[in-house]
Amino acid sequence: MEFEAVLEQTIALLQRQGRISYGALKRRFQLDDAYLEDLKVELIEAQQLARDENGRILVWAGETASQPPARDAQSLQASLIHVTRRTPDAERRQLTVMFCDLVDSTTLASQLDPEDWREVVRAYQETAAAVVQRFDGHIAQYLGDGLLVYFGYPQAHEDDARRAVRTGLDLLEAMGGLNSRLTQHYGVQLAVRIGIHTGVVVVGEMGGGGRQEQLALGDTPNVAARIQGLATPDTVVISPTTFRLVRGFFLYQDLGTRALKGLSTPVQVYRILGDSAAQSRLDVVGTSGLTPLVGRDSEVALLLERWAQSQDGAGQVILLRGEAGIGKSRLVEVLRERAISEGATRIVFRCSPYHQNSALYPVIDHLQRFLQWQRDETPEAKFDKLERVLRTYRLPLEDVMPLFAALLSVPLLERYLPLNLTPQRQRQKTQEASRMVAGGDRAATCPGGVGRSPLGRPFHARYPEPAARPGPHSLHAHPVNVSSRVSPDLGHPCAGDLGHPQSSGAYPDRGDDSQPHRR
């Protein structure tokens, strides 16, 4: 029954009877608490036709039924105009939809007490919500033990498809930590299936009465749900439309064409295996060759001049600023090609819109790639790799291992004792250790044939595109330091190294007068 109809019948009851209990209203019209609260607000505060008595009774405060003139249908309709819920205009937009569902939830629910099962599902939902929030997704609905997530609404990004896929991969990783806790407390483990599809939808307010939701309509959510049903436990499967938007950024497995219920033609689907080596759009298109750079002769000449000066012993830092799409990254690519052709080593640091609260994320990301960590590696295996690399430096492991383990979020194994430092002192010692590692003060060549410092020289630091504005970052690499939007508590630890011979840094950035810059 529509809200207006319930309101009209309640007014008629009060006119006849003078008073009615809230319990009777709930039973008569099958109202829940939220619906009843909306009805009370409308009658007591908005129309001032009733009053509350002891929190249990609704008492009529308007004209009685015996008092003429009675309210006819036309006047009653006029009094209800302001409560008519006008459906807001819907939006037509491209959306990437992710469906995530628990595997064998019925079986799991039968193995646990309902209260325990509720706690398990809540823990799963909280874990998923934290990952979705990190990538700026929007959980449209909690469907029992499933999730319906939008990327591109209400906030749109140029990389919403990639955000959705990364959310799926990170959620699978987060489920590992959750399962460790669930096994310990409840003796169960959860698995999920994830399906992703991109398409055009109409999104707006849907529902009736007191229940309204912002939902996307069209075949996109339906296809995403069907694709989720094709996924095996703990896998991410995407549609061909999403695949075209993220191709090159992820490793994948072609699962072939599959028939989906409700669709007349089979659909090609792909399983996402993990991140690829590509870190930017240029990395992806570079495999097929870049178009010639036109109209940037003076800019290219300036970059190459600064590169030559650094080779002559005067270290250089170059800031490229400009609007989106004018070719900042392409200019850096020209310098990269020249540096590599002359035998130099390029080290790349990239900020990320997905890690705005991590000031040292570019350093962390570079170290993780240098260590060649894999998603499916155990924390112990990652720790052993880190230990093998740091052993090649003239550094006391008992001092630096706790620092780098904390920086890279790896559990400290029992053979090392925590340092028990204040946060400020820990940050300072981490910066000092990073500079020593960056300086390449090595006792031997790194295992695996890698014979250079993970922060070697010369290097180019890559900063985010305009749509990906990070928070404060402080980046340092011996013998050159590059800082942009420097956090006051991080400072500028390597400013004295800028003039070191054979050092060069170049990074694209977008002008933003709201953020301080240090150069």
Long-range contacts (C-beta under 8 A, 24 or more apart in sequence): 1-29, 1-209, 2-208, 2-209, 3-35, 3-38, 3-39, 3-83, 3-85, 3-208, 3-209, 3-210, 4-80, 4-83, 4-84, 6-31, 6-35, 6-39, 6-209, 7-39, 7-42, 7-43, 7-80, 7-83, 8-76, 8-80, 10-39, 10-43, 10-58, 11-43, 11-49, 11-62, 11-76, 14-43, 14-49, 14-50, 14-58, 14-59, 14-60, 14-62, 15-60, 15-62, 15-63, 15-64, 15-65, 16-65, 17-60, 18-59, 18-60, 18-64, 19-53, 19-57, 19-58, 19-59, 19-60, 20-57, 20-58, 21-56, 21-57, 21-58, 22-56, 22-57, 22-58, 23-56, 25-58, 34-210, 35-209, 35-210, 35-211, 38-210, 42-83, 46-82, 46-83, 47-79, 85-212, 87-204, 87-205, 88-204, 88-205, 89-204, 90-202, 90-203, 90-204, 90-205, 91-153, 91-202, 91-203, 91-204, 92-200, 92-201, 92-202, 93-152, 93-153, 93-156, 93-200, 93-201, 93-203, 94-152, 94-160, 94-198, 94-199, 94-200, 94-201, 95-150, 95-151, 95-152, 95-153, 95-160, 95-198, 95-199, 95-200, 95-201, 95-203, 95-216, 95-220, 96-150, 96-151, 96-152, 96-160, 96-161, 96-163, 96-164, 96-196, 96-197, 96-198, 96-242, 96-245, 97-148, 97-149, 97-150, 97-151, 97-164, 97-196, 97-197, 97-198, 97-199, 97-201, 97-216, 97-220, 97-221, 97-224, 98-137, 98-147, 98-148, 98-149, 98-150, 98-151, 98-164, 98-167, 98-168, 98-194, 98-195, 98-196, 98-224, 99-146, 99-147, 99-148, 99-149, 99-194, 99-195, 99-196, 99-221, 99-224, 99-225, 99-227, 99-228, 100-128, 100-146, 100-147, 100-149, 100-168, 100-171, 100-192, 100-193, 100-194, 100-228, 101-143, 101-145, 101-146, 101-147, 101-192, 101-193, 101-228, 102-145, 102-146, 102-190, 102-191, 102-192, 103-190, 103-191, 103-192, 103-193, 103-233, 104-191, 105-144, 105-145, 108-188, 108-190, 111-188, 112-186, 112-188, 116-186, 119-186, 120-182, 120-186, 120-188, 120-190, 121-145, 123-178, 123-181, 123-182, 124-175, 124-178, 124-190, 127-171, 127-174, 127-175, 127-177, 127-178, 128-171, 128-174, 130-174, 131-167, 131-170, 131-171, 131-174, 132-167, 132-171, 134-167, 134-170, 134-354, 135-163, 135-164, 135-166, 135-167, 135-170, 135-354, 136-163, 136-353, 137-163, 137-164, 137-167, 140-213, 140-214, 140-215, 140-216, 141-213, 141-215, 148-221, 150-203, 150-216, 153-203, 153-214, 153-216, 154-214, 157-353, 157-467, 158-465, 158-467, 159-467, 159-468, 160-198, 161-196, 161-198, 161-242, 161-245, 161-246, 162-245, 162-246, 162-249, 163-354, 164-196, 164-198, 164-242, 165-196, 165-236, 165-238, 165-242, 165-246, 165-249, 165-250, 165-272, 166-354, 168-194, 168-196, 168-236, 168-272, 169-236, 169-250, 169-272, 169-274, 169-275, 169-375, 172-234, 172-235, 172-236, 173-375, 175-234, 191-233, 191-234, 192-233, 192-234, 193-228, 193-229, 193-231, 193-232, 193-233, 193-234, 193-235, 193-237, 194-228, 194-231, 194-235, 194-236, 194-237, 195-224, 195-225, 195-226, 195-227, 195-228, 195-229, 195-230, 195-231, 195-236, 195-237, 195-238, 196-224, 196-227, 196-236, 196-237, 196-238, 196-239, 196-242, 197-223, 197-224, 197-227, 197-238, 197-239, 197-241, 197-242, 198-239, 198-241, 198-242, 198-245, 199-223, 199-241, 219-262, 219-263, 222-262, 223-260, 223-263, 223-267, 226-260, 226-261, 226-262, 226-263, 227-260, 227-267, 227-269, 230-255, 230-258, 230-260, 230-269, 231-271, 235-271, 235-272, 236-271, 236-272, 237-269, 237-270, 237-271, 237-272, 238-269, 238-270, 238-272, 239-267, 239-268, 239-269, 240-267, 240-268, 240-269, 240-270, 243-268, 243-270, 247-284, 248-276, 248-278, 248-283, 248-284, 248-285, 248-287, 249-275, 249-276, 249-278, 249-284, 250-274, 250-275, 250-276, 251-275, 251-276, 274-374, 274-375, 275-375, 279-348, 279-350, 279-462, 280-329, 280-350, 280-462, 281-329, 282-329, 282-330, 282-333, 286-333, 290-330, 290-333, 293-327, 293-330, 293-331, 293-334, 296-327, 296-330, 296-331, 299-331, 300-331, 300-334, 303-331, 303-334, 303-335, 303-506, 304-335, 304-338, 306-504, 306-506, 307-335, 307-338, 307-339, 307-504, 310-458, 310-501, 310-502, 310-503, 310-504, 311-342, 311-502, 313-501, 313-502, 314-499, 314-501, 315-479, 315-480, 315-497, 315-498, 315-499, 315-500, 315-501, 315-502, 315-503, 315-504, 316-503, 316-504, 316-505, 317-480, 317-481, 317-482, 317-498, 317-504, 317-505, 317-506, 317-519, 318-504, 318-505, 318-506, 318-507, 319-484, 319-507, 319-509, 319-517, 319-519, 320-506, 320-507, 320-508, 320-509, 321-508, 321-509, 321-510, 321-511, 322-508, 322-510, 322-511, 323-466, 323-510, 324-465, 324-466, 324-467, 324-510, 328-508, 328-509, 329-462, 329-465, 329-508, 331-508, 332-460, 332-462, 332-506, 332-507, 332-508, 335-460, 335-506, 336-460, 339-458, 339-460, 339-504, 344-458, 345-452, 345-456, 345-457, 345-458, 345-459, 346-458, 346-459, 346-460, 347-455, 347-456, 347-457, 347-459, 347-460, 347-477, 348-459, 348-460, 348-461, 348-462, 349-459, 349-461, 349-462, 349-475, 349-477, 349-482, 350-462, 350-463, 350-464, 351-463, 351-464, 351-468, 351-470, 351-473, 352-464, 352-468, 352-470, 353-464, 353-467, 353-468, 353-469, 353-470, 355-470, 356-470, 356-471, 357-471, 359-471, 359-472, 359-473, 359-474, 359-487, 359-490, 360-407, 360-473, 360-474, 361-470, 361-473, 362-461, 362-473, 362-475, 363-407, 363-434, 363-455, 363-475, 363-476, 364-407, 364-408, 366-454, 366-455, 367-404, 367-407, 367-408, 367-454, 368-408, 370-450, 370-454, 371-454, 379-410, 379-411, 380-413, 382-408, 382-410, 383-410, 383-411, 383-412, 383-413, 386-410, 388-447, 389-446, 389-447, 389-454, 390-437, 392-442, 392-443, 392-444, 392-445, 392-446, 392-447, 393-436, 393-437, 393-441, 393-442, 393-443, 394-441, 394-442, 394-443, 395-433, 395-436, 395-437, 395-441, 399-429, 399-433, 400-433, 403-429, 403-430, 403-433, 404-430, 404-433, 406-430, 407-434, 424-489, 427-489, 427-490, 431-476, 431-490, 431-493, 434-476, 435-476, 435-478, 435-493, 435-494, 438-476, 438-477, 438-478, 439-478, 439-479, 440-478, 453-478, 457-500, 457-502, 457-503, 458-502, 458-503, 458-504, 458-505, 459-504, 459-505, 460-504, 460-505, 460-506, 460-507, 461-505, 461-506, 461-507, 462-507, 462-508, 463-507, 463-508, 463-509, 465-510, 466-510, 469-510, 469-512, 477-505, 479-503, 480-504, 480-505, 482-507, 483-518, 483-519, 484-509, 484-517, 484-518, 485-512, 485-515, 485-516, 485-517, 486-516, 486-517, 486-518, 492-518
